[in-house]
Amino acid sequence: MLTTIVVLSAILSAASASASTTSLSFTGLQSLVERRIPQHASSFNFDIINGTGDSFTVSDSSSEAGGINISCTTLSACARGLYTYCTEVGNVDIWWTGSRLHEIATPLPKVGAPIHGSSIVPWRYHFNTVTFGYTTAFWSFDKWELLLDWLALRGVNLPLAWVGYEKILIDVFHEVGLTDDEIFDFLSGPAFLPWNRFGNIQSSWGGSLPMQWVTDQFNLQKNQILPRMLELGITPILPAFTGFVPRAMTTHFPNASIVNGSQWTGFPTELTNDTFLEPFDPLFAQMQKSFILKQQAAYGNITHFYTLDQYNENNPFSGNLTYLSSIGSGTIASLRQADPDATWVLQSWLFFQGEDFWSLERIQAYLGSVPNDAMLILDLYAEAYPQWSRTNSYFGKPWVWCQLHDYGGNFGMEGNLHEITHGPVDALHVENGSMVGMGLTMEGQELGNEVVYDALLDQAWSEEPMDILKYVKKRAARRYTVESLPPAVNRAWEILGSTIYNNSDPTTQVTTRSVVEMSPGMGLSDSIFFIGINFTRVPYDTNTTIVPAIHLLLNASETTPSLGNNPEFVFDVTEVSRQLLANRFLDKYNDLIAVWNSTSTTSADILTLGSSMVAILEDLDALLYTNENYLFSTWIADAKQWGKGNASYESYLEYQARNQITLWGPTAGLIDDYAGKQWAGLVGEYYLKRWETRKWGEEEGEIWGTRGDVWQIVKRIVTLWT
């Protein structure tokens, strides 16, 4: 245990340099209050107190002017203290669908007895590398601003910060003599850059990456995202040089240790088989130092945490233990040559996805060559397939308990609230354990399951596992800001919290993908993703979960009409209705397959079921059009905004956006529909047409949303499909 404490102290010290410049400045938090609670901009007083870890105290001010005092050991703890006051005293919250903090009462409610809070872990983490493709690829700062406020208030203090990476990488490539043609032949399109960064793909993927994109993203990172993180007490994890390089490197450096990575996901060789400069080669250290120093020159010396994943869904060139050890030692040596306090942040996905290769002795050889105080491992899928338990807490390396949950930004209500409230607490108390954080690593930040993400970050501030049913009801009370919440709402969330959001089966513990989004064919209702994970099986009974929940929510809206003015309530009713239709579509699909396989099938039987499936998709599209959070047109508009009026550039960006959520790359049929979405317009103009014709449909022009009467549509859905 002493060794673990020493290692943890070293990692915390490594972050102190970046934190010290902002630890005494509350400008960022005051600005947050001005943004989100403008009518009380001068009513919150922040001050730093001595103490270890992240803790806060919220109390009533004794000054004549009144107000609320928030004392804390760190800026992050102060932000969490503000959030605790708003949620527990003010009964308001901030959501991915928008902030409702401004709805807090005037005058501000009194605290009464002071409220104390402490995090049970030093780090609260956010992001998966691929989230920067599936969710934030085309975001402008207005969306980043909401998310960064959400992160700060919930106490997140260690997120990934990938935006703008390519600018510095290009500069390093230029420095070693590569031409623009050689460099841009390697880089992929904006919607696919995370997988280029991972070394999975290369080449243009729909046209050469525009330099305007590179410059705009770099400016977004430098001028807006990183400054906002720092002023909110958030320590960014910045990229490092990974070793993935253009193929022309072998021509420029014929004697360098360069190997080709394995083919990824069956794509043609020209689109994958990335070239990898091995970390024990002196050229790797040279390029790493150049990258880190250029990054520091651009952003300042703001962090000592660097994300670096070399084997995401690609196995190493050799399984030799000495070779693996040299990869690890070479990598950390290169980082610490540039930054003596560097901490290598590694996603542990490789040990799960590539478990046939990664035996315990290979994992130990790879990790063991890195000092414990120089690494932080993200146990990416701990809620279902934890790797810390099979590796003896990563052989002493500090690690973070993470919830993955969502693949590709798919839509589907699912979660395991019991595991995400008990699992981290249990892991934290393992003898000689080395867990130092909790975090979210979903591939796509999908709005419908925000409850399971809220729960994990809230659990990071509770020593005991939270009571699930109490938690979901308390959350609903501040989510739906009405004077008196109808009992039907609590009953609905009791049902959802104890069933749909309490799934303990690891083979289905993933956001359920609907067959709506899949190319028509046989066997879709039992689609296995990999290693036994079922993507399309609904792990609950729709008739005893979704059906009573939607009836209860609809009844609540009738007894308390003011709920209809609450955006989160309307969103949740839409979400539950969406899930009902998705499940009913699966039911009809299964009926269709059964009839198709029957020896007594008639064409009338097929037509009847087909008509029902079409009707469901029509209702689904109409439902989604009623809510701004489900519009396909938003994804397209976000992409095109970066074109700034340049028609050809806008067309390129639109292609990127459409391609990712449909064909997923230049070659159809490999992982198409992996990032499918139930969005208005996409359902009606793409998925519906494809099901009607049983072949790829053709998209027809720009799709823009039109608002309708959500309650009329929901009542129709309840009448027809429950």
Sequence and secondary structure as in RCSB ss.txt:
>XXXX:A:sequence
MLTTIVVLSAILSAASASASTTSLSFTGLQSLVERRIPQHASSFNFDIINGTGDSFTVSDSSSEAGGINISCTTL
SACARGLYTYCTEVGNVDIWWTGSRLHEIATPLPKVGAPIHGSSIVPWRYHFNTVTFGYTTAFWSFDKWELLLDW
LALRGVNLPLAWVGYEKILIDVFHEVGLTDDEIFDFLSGPAFLPWNRFGNIQSSWGGSLPMQWVTDQFNLQKNQI
LPRMLELGITPILPAFTGFVPRAMTTHFPNASIVNGSQWTGFPTELTNDTFLEPFDPLFAQMQKSFILKQQAAYG
NITHFYTLDQYNENNPFSGNLTYLSSIGSGTIASLRQADPDATWVLQSWLFFQGEDFWSLERIQAYLGSVPNDAM
LILDLYAEAYPQWSRTNSYFGKPWVWCQLHDYGGNFGMEGNLHEITHGPVDALHVENGSMVGMGLTMEGQELGNE
VVYDALLDQAWSEEPMDILKYVKKRAARRYTVESLPPAVNRAWEILGSTIYNNSDPTTQVTTRSVVEMSPGMGLS
DSIFFIGINFTRVPYDTNTTIVPAIHLLLNASETTPSLGNNPEFVFDVTEVSRQLLANRFLDKYNDLIAVWNSTS
TTSADILTLGSSMVAILEDLDALLYTNENYLFSTWIADAKQWGKGNASYESYLEYQARNQITLWGPTAGLIDDYA
GKQWAGLVGEYYLKRWETRKWGEEEGEIWGTRGDVWQIVKRIVTLWT
>XXXX:A:secstr
 HHHHHHHHHHHHHHHHHHHTTTT  HHHHHHHHHH GGGTTSEEEEE   SSSEEEEEE  STT  EEEEESSH
HHHHHHHHHIIIIIS   EETTEE GGGS SS     S EEEE SSSEEEE  TTHHHHTSTT  HHHHHHHHHH
HHHTT  EEB  TTHHHHHHHHHHHTT  HHHHHTT   GGGHHHHHTTS  S SSS   HHHHHHHHHHIIIII
HHHHHHTT   BEE   SEE TTHHHH TTS EEE    TT  GGGS  EEE TTSHHHHHHHHHHHHHHHHHH 
S  SEEE  S TTS  S   HHHHHHHHHHHHHHHHHH TT EEEEETHHHHHTTTT  HHHHHHHHHTS GGGE
EEEETTTTTS STTTTHHHHT  EEEEE   STT      BHHHHHHHHHHHHTSTT  EEEEEE  SS  GGGH
HHHHHHHHHTT SS   HHHHHHHHHHHHS  SS  HHHHHHHHHHHHTTTB   GGG S    GGGS S TTGG
G B STT BSS   S GGGTHHHHHHHHHHHHHH GGGGG HHHHHHHHHHHHHHHHHHHHHHHHHHHHHHH TT
  HHHHHHHHHHHHHHHHHHHHHHTTSGGGBHHHHHHHHHGGGTT HHHHHHHHHHHHHHHTT SSSTTSSTTTT
    BTHIIIIIHHHHHHTS     S        HHHHHHHHHHHH 
